[in-house]
Amino acid sequence: MEDWGFWSVLPAIIAIVLAFATRNVIFSLFVGAFSGILILSLGNPLDAIRTLIGDYFFVQLSDGYNAGVIVLLLFIGGFVTLMEKSGGGRAFAGSATKFLNTRVKAQMGTWFGGIIIFFSDLGTPLIVGPVFESLYDKLKISREKLAWIIDSTASPVAVMVPFIGWGVYIMGLINQEYQRLGITESDFTAFMNSLPFFIYPILAVLIVPLIVFTKLDFGPMKNAEKRTFETGERFWPNSKPMRMPEDLKAAENSRSKPILIWLPLIVLFVTLFGLLIPQGFPMTPVDGDIFRVALTTAYLFAGLTLLILMVGFKVKTIAESFEIYTSGMQKMTNVIIILILAWSLGGVLGAMGTAEYIVQLVDGNVPLVFVPLLIFIVGAVMSFASGSSWGTFAIMLPLAIPLAFHLDISIYIAIGAVISAGIFGDHCSPISDTTVLSSTGAGCDHIDHNKTQIPIAVFNSVITMAALMFASITESQWTALFAIVLMVIGTFILSRFNFKEKNA
């Protein structure tokens, strides 16, 4: 393989810079991949286009593994959209509110509801938020707290579930790099082994019950809670809520029932585990192809179950239900395009020896224990600037995995650093879709949500960086527990400080 030196990192730099500047992941990945092939073709643009399409796009689409991932994502998209449109999530959450008669119960109910509706990070805020907003007002809990809880149970939960769109997407990126590096471990096994190092998502989810039960709010959130509890005011005087309180009568009169959410999920899990257990799961690692076939079958059966329920309860007609199902498949188009472009960019970087060049720069100049930390910092900046954790994964995983492999450091920690960076930057970014939707779902001012969430997110990010250093030194599977202990101690310490809020 020819040594391209600095030119080998230029496609990655172009993709990252364009992601900052345009906030368009598809455009950034395309230009990054094209620029690399343009270099490989010695500046011939027509040859570069032909090579990009023929030797990369077509090859990626014709690969059996990639085709399986694409088919699986289509089935997931159809099922998730059916779930969102069925009203089952709202009915499920609404039926639980009658038992949530205290501040702690209401907040924990919101947290639990967000975890239960794990199948859609974008749907969670719009399902859970409107159901709980009137209860929060009655119990004098701030809208900022509602937005934070549903934001903490959207993408942080979704990213840790291997059998929904997020997990399948990440495994697709992992597998592509594993194939190039000759690693025989399955993508599912790699994902599960990396999961203990998804430090930031773990902390983001677990800090909610910690603060709710101990009432150890800190920073601007503490002042927002004080405002609502003492005055009953839902918003600061100059706030501009993203959505005014929703009239829930339409939802109450809906024919939807909680069974529309829990029965399809039971069918999903029973089918999935029924197909995997004979293969030795969970005691024996399952081949990635077997896992994807089982998962695709499970989503098909769960989707059919939901279709029957929607028609049976007269929520939708058969024609309307199938229209929703196919429209959900169409919604996965952007995700599929991003995956194909990410696979192609990874192939270009591999052909140019990008990882090997970075290894030459790092080896002997940067202590290896700092590499996961540097991956986290670069990924976090990228995610914050672009507002896209998906885009961050697409660009950073093809860099981080080969880098870890060639430096002989833990690939699992490197993957965890990328995932943590993507979710942290996404949480802090005011242009992130999940941040905007959390503000909308909670009916609170977007800036108020952003500034009350950022101190908590930064606090967790500091712990994440400390945990990544701990993991780099020890490679311990108990890193997450170490991070949780630090989070508990840090929360108690921070709660003792009375942070000032300009609007208070």
N, C-alpha and C positions, 0 to 999 in steps of 0.2 A: 504493500500500500504506500502510495506516494505521501511524502511528508509536506503538508500544506502550511504548517506553522501557524502564524497568527490568522491567516485566511480561514483556517478551520473553525475558529470561534466566531467569525463575522456573521454567519447566518443566525446563530443563537442571539448574538447582540442585536441584530436587526429586528428579530422577532420580539425581543423583550422591549426594545425602545419603541417600536410601533405599537405594542400593547399599551405602553404608557401613554403615547401620544394620541392614538385613535380610539382606544378602549374597544377595539373590534378584534376579537380573537381570531376569527376566520381569516380576515385580511392579513393580520400579522403573521400567522402561521404560513399562509400561502407565499407571501413575499419572502419570508425567511427561508422556506424550502427552495423557492425559485432562485434566490440569490446564491444559495450553495451550489445548485446545479449549474448556474451560470458560471461560477468559478471553475467547477469541474470540467465544463465544456469550453473553457478558455475564452469566455466572453461571447460565444455565439448564441444569441437569444432564441433563434428558431430551433436550434438543436436542443437548447435548454428546455423549451416548452415541450418539445416532442419527448424528451427523456422524462420530464416530470410526469407527463400524462401516461406514457407507455410503460416506463420502467418503474414507476412509483405508484400512481393512482390505480392503474389497472392491476398491478401486481398485488397491491394491498386489498383490493376488492375481491380478487380471485383466490386469495388465501383462505383455506378452509376455516381456520380459527377465527379470522376477522369476520368472515361471513356469518359464522355462528353468533358472534357478539352482536352484529348488526341486527340479525333476526331476533335475538333475545331482547335487545333494546326496543324494537318495534312492539313486541308483546307487552313489555313493561309500560311503554308509553300509552298503549290502549287501555290497559288495566287501571293505571293511575288516573287517567282522565275520566274513566267511568266512575271511579271512587269519588273524585272531586265533584262530579256533576250529579251523583246519585243523591246527595244530601245526607248520606249515612253518617258521615263524620260529624256534621252539625247536630243530627238527631242524637248521636251517641254522647256528644259533649253536653248537649242540652238536657238530657235525661239525668246527667250526673250533678248538675248545678243545684238541684233541690237538697242535696246532702251536704253541700259546701257552705256551711253557715258561719264560719269564722274566717278571719284573715289568713291564717295559716292553711286551713283546708282549701280555701279558694286558690291560693297561690300554688299549693301542691297539686291541686286538681288541674290547673293550667299546665303545670310542668308534666304531669302524668299524661294529660291529653296530647301534648305535643309529642311525647315519646310514642304513644300508641299510634298516632297518625304519622308514622315514620316514613311512609311510602312516598311522600311528596314534600320536599323542603319548601317549595314555593306555595303549595296548597295549605300547609300547616298554619301560617299566620292568618290567612283569610278564612279558615275554618274555625280555629280556636279563638282568635281575637274577638270577633263580633259576638260570640256566644257568651264570653265572660265579661265583656265591658260593663254591662249594667250591674253585674254582681260586684265588680270592683268599685264602682261608684257608690253602691249601697254600703259596702264595708269600708269605704274611705281608703282604698288602695290606689296609688297613683297610676295613671295611664302609662307613664314611663316604665314602671315596674312590669306592667302587662306586656309592653313591647319587648322589653329585655328578656322576659321569660320565654316568650314564643320565638324570639330570635335565637335564644340559647338551645332550643329544642328543634330547630329547623335543620340547617346544614350540619351542625355538629353531630346530631344524631344520625342523619342520613348518610354521612360520610363513613360511618363505622359499620354500616349494614352491608354485608357482601352480596346479598341477593336482590338489591334494588339498583336503580340506574346508576347511582354514584359508585357503588362497589364494582359493578360490572365495567363501568368506564375506567376506573382506576386499574382493575385487573387487566383490562385490555392494553393499557399503556405499559404495565409491568411485563406482561407476556412478550410484547414486541421486543423489549430490551433483553429479556432473558433469552429469547431465541437468537438474537445477534451475538450474545455473549456465550452461548453454548451451555447455559444453565438449565438443567433438566427438571428442576423443581417446578411444580404446577403453580399457576398464577393464584389459584385459590389458597394454596398452602402459604405462598409468599405473602398474600394479603393478611391471612390470619396470624402469621408470625410477626408481621409488621404492626399489627393492631395495638400491642402493648406500648408502642412508641408513638401512637397518635395522641401525644400529650395534650396539646391545646384543646382538641375536641372533647377529650375526657374531662378536662378541668372545666370547660365551658358548661358542660351538662351538670356536673356534680356541684359546682359552686352555687347553683340555684337553691337546692334544699339546704345547703349549709347556711346561706344567708337568710332564707325564709324561716328556718327553725330557730336560729340563734338571734334573728333580728339585728344582725351586724352589718347593716347598710353603711356604705362609706362613699365619700365624694359627692358629686351632684345628685346621685340617687338618694342619698340620705336626706338632702334638702327637699327633693321632690316628694318623698314620702311624708316628711314633716308638714309640707304645705297641704297635702291632701288630707292627712289625718286630723290636723288642727283646724283647718278652714273649710274642708270639703270641696275646695276648688280643684277641678280636674286638670286645669291648665294654668300656666303662668299668664299674666295679663297680656303679653305681647305674642303669645303662641298662636300658631296657625295649624290647627289639626289637619292631618292628611284626609280625614274622612269624618264627617259628623256622625254622632251616634246612630246606629242602624236600627230601623224598625224591624223587630224580630218577629212580628206577627206572621209574615209570609213564611218564615221558617217553621214557626209553630204550627201553621196550618198545612204544612207539607205532608205528603203521604209517606215520606221517607221514615224509616225505622232504624234503630241501632243495629238490627240484624244485617242491614246492608253493608255494614263495615266489618262486623266480627265474623260472620259466616264465610264470606269469601277469603278472609285471611286464614281462617281455620283450614279451608280447603287447600289454600296455597301451601301452608306448612305441612299438612298431612301428606299431600301429594309429593312435596319436595323430599321430606324425610322418608316417606314410604319407598321412594326410588333410590335414595342414597344409603339407607341402612343396610340393604343387602350387599352393598359394595364395601361394607366395613366402616362406614361413617358412624360416629365421629372418631372412633379409635384408630382408624387407618386413613392416611391421606387419600383423598379422592382425586382422580385425574380430572383436569380442568374441563375436558370435553364432556365427560360424564356429568359433571356438575352443571354445565351449561344446558345440556339436553334435559336434565331433570328439572332445572329451573324454568326453562322455556315451557315444558309440559305443565308445570305447576301454575305458571301465569296464565296459560291457556285455559285450564280447568277453572281457575279462580275467576277469570274474566267471564266464562260461560255461566258460572254460578251467579255472578253479579247481574249479568244480562237477564237471566231468568227471574231473579228477585225484582229487578226494576220493572219488568213487564208485569210480574205477578202482583206487585203492590201498586201498579198503575202510576208509577213515578214517571215513566216514559213509555212510548210505544216501541214496538220492535224496531221499526225503521229509525226512530230517533236514537235508540240505544246503539244500533250499529253505526249510525252516523257519528255519534260521540266516540265510539271505539276507534273507528278509522281516523277520526280527526286527531285523536291522541297519538296514534302511530305517526301521523304527519308531523306532530310537534317534536318528534325525536330527530327530525331531519338535521337541524343545526348541530345536535350532539354527534350524530354520525359523521357529518362533514368535518367537525373539529377532530374527531378520532382519526379519520382518514388522513387529514393534514398533519396531525401529530405523529402518526405512524410514518408518514413520508418524511417529515422533518427529521425524525429520529434516524431513518435510513440514510438521509443525506449526511447528518452529523457522523454517523458510523463510517460512511464511505470516506469522509474527509479526515477521520482520526481526531475528532474534536476532543473526546475524553482523554485520549493519550497525550494530546498537547497540554491540556489543563493539568494532567498528572505531572508532566515535566515541570510545569510552573510551580505546582504546589509542593511536590515531593522535595523535602529538604529545606524548603523556605517557609512553610506553614506547618506547625505541629498538627498531626493528624487528628488529635482530639478536638480541634477547632473546626474541622471540616463540616460536620453536621450543623454546627452553629452558624457558619457562613452560609450554608444552604438555606437555613431558616430565615436569616436576615434578608438575603436577596429575594427569596420567594415572598416574604411578607411585604417588602417594598413594592414588588411587582403586583401582588394581589390588591394592595391598598390603592395603588395608582390606577389599575385597570378595573377594579371592582368585580373581578372575576376569579374565583378560586378554580373553576374548571379550566380556564386559560392558563392559570399558573401551573396546574398539574400537567397540562399538555406540553408546556415548554420546559418545565423544570425536571420532570421525571426522566426524560431522555438524556438529560445532563447528569443528574444526581446518581442514577443507578450505575451507569458505566464508570463514573468517577469513583464511587465506592468500591466497585469490583476491582478496578486497576490499582487502587491504593490499598486494597486488602483490608478495608474497614467494613463494618456491618452494613449490608445493603438494607436491612430492615430498619435500622436507625435513620439511614438516609431517606428512605421512603417516608418514615414518620415525620422527619423534619420538613419535607415538602408538603405533606398533608396538613401539618400543624400551621405552617406558614400561610398556606392558601386560606384556611378558615379564619386565622387571626386577622389577616389583611382584609378579608371579606367583612369581618365583624366591625372593623374600624372605618371602612370606606363609606362615605356618605352616598356614593353612587352605586353601591352593591344592590342587586335586585332583592336579595333577602332582607337587607336592612330597610329598604324602601317599603317592601311589603309588610314587614313587621310593624312599622309606623302606621301603615294604612290599616292593617288588621286591628291594631289596638286603638285606632282613632286618636292618635296623639301627634304632636308636632314632630316633624322628622328630625329637625336639628336638636330638639330636646331629647329625643330617643338616642341620637348619635352621641351627644355629649355626656349622657348619663351612662351609656354602655362603654364608651372608650376607656375610662379609668379602670373598669373591671376587666376589660379585655387586655389592656396593657399590663395590669397586675398579673393576669394569668400568663401573658407572654413572657414576662420576666422569669416566672417559675418554670415555664417551658424551656427557656434557654438554659437555666440551671440544670434542669432534668436532662437535657440533651448532652450537656457536659458530663453529667454523672453517667449517662448511658455510654458515652464515648469511652470513658475510662474503664467502666465495669462491664459493659455489654449485658447488664442485668435485666432479666425479664420483669423485675420488680420496680423498674424505673417509674412506672405510673403511680405505684403506691408511694414512692419517695416524693413524687410531685404533689400528690394529694395531701400528704402530711405537711409539706411546705405551704400549700394553699390554706389549710386550716390554721396554721400558726400565723401566717401573714394576714389573713382576714381578721383575726382577733386583734392583731397589732394595729392594722389600718383603721379599724372601727373606733379606736380610741381617739383618733384625730377628728376634729370638727372642721371639715373642709368648707370654705365659704363659697356661696353660689351668688352670682351677680343678680339673679332674678329673685333671690329670696327676700 
